[in-house]
Amino acid sequence: MTPSERQQLVEALAGLAGLQEGPKARLIDGTRYEYDCKVKRTFEVAPSGRRFPVALVAGKFQRDSAKPVSRKNLR
């Protein structure tokens, strides 16, 4: 992890109180985000059900790849 990535992580963690629940509903366009604890990654789940790995960049999720990933390919 680079120093700038470490700084982004610290800033993101500092903003969390640990008491708030994450969002349960979908976004307006039907997209939702989920964390897969088995592969330790966060995924954007499109309304079609396709899953895209994401990374936290400047406090926002950004897709790591334009290609969707299936659950069976992750294990």
Order of alpha helices (4+ residues) and beta strands (2+ residues): alpha-beta-beta-beta-beta
